[in-house]
Amino acid sequence: MSHLHLPDGVLPPAVWIAGALLAAFALALSLVATRGESAQRLALRGALGGIMLAVMAIPVPITAFDYCMTLAGPVGVLLGAAGAFQVAFVVTLILALMGQGGFTVVGLNTLVLGAGAALARPLYVALVRRLAPAPSMALATAVSQLASSALWLAVLAVSVRLAPGASHDHEFAHAIAWLRGGTIAVVLLPLLALAIGIESLLGYGLAAFLARVRPDLLPQAPGEPAPLARGAKP
């Protein structure tokens, strides 16, 4: 439910073409925003992208769905919207090459993950004014996953409305079956809450670790001095 595992030819062209165009526009904006960044920031994007790819390459079956842990929330917090969007694009493109979804859903998957990740950093910065980094990261991760899941469901709903024949696809058929008859409230929502809880726990642990060894990687609330990494000289 974190991104779409749909083969090419399932989604109506109006949906995936619009998604590809929006993703291309957002990617262009992100390249402008990250122009001139240091080599260290680029290396951080590469490292986090590799971790994100490794996590997402292992789908976890949840009844009719396959759920992939994404780390989109923590990645969004650490990189910001522009950097996280670039990472989401590269990761979803590689996953398409591995058979997790067709190339026509790369744009939509980038938007689904990137939009959730983009929410994480400003929320974290707002929360860290009052909370420690670990709970702030956990809450930002939860909101990020909720946003991505909502977009995922919205894409399914729009696709079925525009092209009813798309519901004959295996994943569509399972998704629609679970969404009908109140199943979303009885079964899907508790499972989604469990998955988001696990993802938030990963974010909590990551922030707690970074706060001890590399607090300089965590964004700070405006007006606060940037902390030094352990062992660094002031």
C-alpha positions as CSV (number, residue, x, y, z in Angstrom):
1,M,0.0,0.0,0.0
2,S,3.0,2.3,0.1
3,H,3.3,2.3,-3.7
4,L,1.6,0.8,-6.7
5,H,2.8,-2.7,-8.0
6,L,0.8,-2.4,-11.2
7,P,2.0,-3.7,-14.6
8,D,2.0,-1.5,-17.7
9,G,-1.3,-1.4,-19.5
10,V,-3.6,-1.5,-16.4
11,L,-3.9,2.2,-15.5
12,P,-5.9,4.4,-17.9
13,P,-3.5,6.6,-19.9
14,A,-5.0,9.8,-18.5
15,V,-4.0,8.8,-15.0
16,W,-0.4,7.6,-15.6
17,I,0.4,10.3,-18.1
18,A,-0.7,13.0,-15.7
19,G,1.3,11.4,-13.0
20,A,4.4,11.3,-15.2
21,L,4.1,14.9,-16.2
22,L,3.6,16.1,-12.6
23,A,6.5,13.9,-11.4
24,A,8.7,15.4,-14.2
25,F,7.8,18.9,-13.2
26,A,8.4,18.3,-9.5
27,L,11.7,16.5,-10.3
28,A,12.8,19.6,-12.3
29,L,12.0,21.9,-9.4
30,S,13.9,19.6,-7.0
31,L,17.0,19.7,-9.2
32,V,16.9,23.5,-9.2
33,A,16.4,23.5,-5.4
34,T,19.4,21.2,-4.8
35,R,21.8,22.9,-7.3
36,G,25.1,23.7,-5.6
37,E,24.7,21.3,-2.7
38,S,27.8,19.9,-1.2
39,A,29.3,16.5,-2.1
40,Q,28.5,15.4,1.5
41,R,24.8,16.1,0.9
42,L,24.9,14.2,-2.4
43,A,26.6,11.2,-0.7
44,L,23.9,11.3,2.0
45,R,21.2,11.1,-0.6
46,G,22.9,8.1,-2.2
47,A,23.3,6.3,1.1
48,L,19.7,6.9,2.2
49,G,18.5,5.9,-1.3
50,G,20.3,2.6,-1.1
51,I,18.8,1.9,2.3
52,M,15.3,2.9,1.0
53,L,15.7,0.6,-2.0
54,A,16.8,-2.3,0.1
55,V,13.8,-1.9,2.4
56,M,11.3,-1.5,-0.4
57,A,12.6,-4.4,-2.4
58,I,11.1,-6.8,0.2
59,P,7.3,-6.7,0.0
60,V,5.4,-7.9,3.1
61,P,2.1,-9.7,2.3
62,I,-0.8,-8.2,4.3
63,T,-3.9,-10.2,3.3
64,A,-4.8,-9.1,-0.2
65,F,-2.0,-6.5,-0.3
66,D,1.8,-6.4,-0.4
67,Y,3.1,-3.7,1.9
68,C,6.6,-2.4,1.6
69,M,8.4,-0.5,4.3
70,T,9.7,2.7,2.7
71,L,11.5,4.9,5.2
72,A,10.0,7.8,3.2
73,G,9.3,9.7,6.4
74,P,12.8,9.6,7.8
75,V,14.3,10.2,4.4
76,G,12.1,13.2,4.0
77,V,13.1,14.6,7.4
78,L,16.9,14.1,6.7
79,L,16.9,15.3,3.1
80,G,14.0,17.7,2.8
81,A,11.4,17.7,0.1
82,A,13.7,18.2,-2.9
83,G,16.2,15.6,-2.0
84,A,13.6,13.0,-0.9
85,F,11.7,13.4,-4.2
86,Q,14.9,12.7,-6.2
87,V,15.5,9.6,-4.1
88,A,11.9,8.5,-4.5
89,F,12.2,8.7,-8.3
90,V,15.5,6.8,-8.5
91,V,14.2,4.1,-6.1
92,T,10.9,3.6,-7.9
93,L,12.6,3.5,-11.3
94,I,15.0,0.7,-10.1
95,L,12.1,-1.2,-8.5
96,A,10.3,-1.0,-11.9
97,L,13.4,-2.6,-13.5
98,M,13.2,-5.3,-10.8
99,G,9.5,-6.0,-11.8
100,Q,7.8,-4.2,-8.9
101,G,5.3,-2.3,-11.1
102,G,5.5,-1.2,-14.6
103,F,7.3,1.9,-16.0
104,T,4.0,3.7,-16.5
105,V,3.5,3.9,-12.7
106,V,7.0,5.3,-12.0
107,G,5.7,8.8,-12.1
108,L,2.7,8.0,-9.8
109,N,4.8,6.1,-7.4
110,T,7.3,9.0,-7.2
111,L,4.4,11.4,-6.4
112,V,2.9,9.0,-3.8
113,L,6.2,8.6,-1.9
114,G,7.5,12.1,-2.6
115,A,4.4,13.8,-1.4
116,G,4.5,11.9,1.9
117,A,8.2,12.5,2.4
118,A,7.7,16.2,1.6
119,L,5.4,16.5,4.6
120,A,7.8,14.9,7.0
121,R,10.5,17.5,7.4
122,P,8.3,20.6,8.1
123,L,6.3,18.6,10.6
124,Y,9.4,17.3,12.3
125,V,10.8,20.8,12.6
126,A,7.5,22.0,14.1
127,L,7.4,19.1,16.6
128,V,11.1,19.2,17.6
129,R,10.4,22.6,19.2
130,R,8.6,20.7,22.0
131,L,9.5,17.1,21.7
132,A,12.8,15.1,21.5
133,P,14.1,14.1,18.0
134,A,13.0,10.5,18.3
135,P,9.2,11.0,19.0
136,S,9.2,13.9,16.5
137,M,10.6,11.6,13.8
138,A,8.1,8.9,14.7
139,L,5.1,11.3,14.4
140,A,6.4,12.8,11.2
141,T,6.9,9.3,9.8
142,A,3.3,8.3,10.7
143,V,1.9,11.4,8.9
144,S,4.1,10.7,5.9
145,Q,2.8,7.1,5.6
146,L,-0.8,8.2,6.0
147,A,-0.5,10.7,3.3
148,S,1.1,8.2,0.9
149,S,-1.5,5.6,1.7
150,A,-4.3,8.1,1.1
151,L,-2.8,9.1,-2.3
152,W,-2.5,5.4,-3.2
153,L,-6.2,4.8,-2.5
154,A,-7.1,7.9,-4.4
155,V,-5.2,6.7,-7.5
156,L,-7.0,3.4,-7.4
157,A,-10.4,5.1,-7.0
158,V,-9.8,7.5,-9.9
159,S,-8.4,4.7,-12.1
160,V,-11.5,2.5,-11.6
161,R,-13.8,5.4,-12.3
162,L,-12.0,6.3,-15.5
163,A,-11.4,2.8,-16.7
164,P,-13.7,0.2,-15.1
165,G,-11.9,-2.6,-16.9
166,A,-8.8,-1.9,-14.9
167,S,-10.4,-3.6,-11.9
168,H,-9.9,-7.0,-13.7
169,D,-6.2,-6.8,-12.9
170,H,-5.1,-9.0,-10.0
171,E,-4.1,-6.2,-7.6
172,F,-7.0,-4.0,-8.6
173,A,-9.4,-6.8,-8.0
174,H,-8.0,-7.6,-4.6
175,A,-7.9,-3.9,-3.6
176,I,-11.5,-3.2,-4.7
177,A,-12.8,-6.3,-3.0
178,W,-11.2,-5.2,0.3
179,L,-12.5,-1.7,0.0
180,R,-16.1,-2.7,-0.5
181,G,-18.6,-3.8,2.1
182,G,-17.0,-1.9,5.0
183,T,-13.8,-4.1,4.9
184,I,-11.7,-1.0,4.9
185,A,-12.8,-0.1,8.4
186,V,-12.9,-3.6,9.8
187,V,-9.7,-5.1,8.4
188,L,-7.7,-2.7,6.3
189,L,-7.4,0.2,8.7
190,P,-6.1,-1.9,11.7
191,L,-3.5,-3.5,9.4
192,L,-2.6,-0.1,8.0
193,A,-2.2,1.2,11.5
194,L,0.1,-1.7,12.4
195,A,2.2,-1.1,9.3
196,I,2.5,2.6,10.0
197,G,3.3,1.8,13.7
198,I,6.2,-0.4,12.6
199,E,7.5,2.3,10.2
200,S,7.2,4.9,12.9
201,L,9.1,2.7,15.3
202,L,11.9,2.5,12.7
203,G,11.9,6.3,12.4
204,Y,12.1,6.6,16.2
205,G,15.1,4.3,16.4
206,L,16.9,6.0,13.6
207,A,16.4,9.5,15.1
208,A,17.4,8.3,18.6
209,F,20.6,6.9,17.1
210,L,21.4,10.0,15.1
211,A,20.7,12.2,18.0
212,R,23.5,10.5,19.9
213,V,26.1,10.1,17.1
214,R,25.3,12.6,14.3
215,P,22.9,15.2,15.6
216,D,24.1,17.5,12.9
217,L,22.2,15.5,10.3
218,L,18.9,16.2,12.0
219,P,17.1,19.4,11.0
220,Q,16.8,22.0,13.7
221,A,14.0,24.3,14.6
222,P,14.6,27.9,13.4
223,G,16.7,29.9,15.8
224,E,18.4,26.9,17.5
225,P,22.2,26.4,17.1
226,A,23.2,23.5,15.0
227,P,24.6,20.6,17.2
228,L,28.0,19.2,16.6
229,A,28.6,15.5,15.7
230,R,30.2,13.4,18.5
231,G,33.9,14.0,18.5
232,A,33.8,17.2,16.4
233,K,35.6,20.3,17.6
234,P,33.5,23.4,18.1
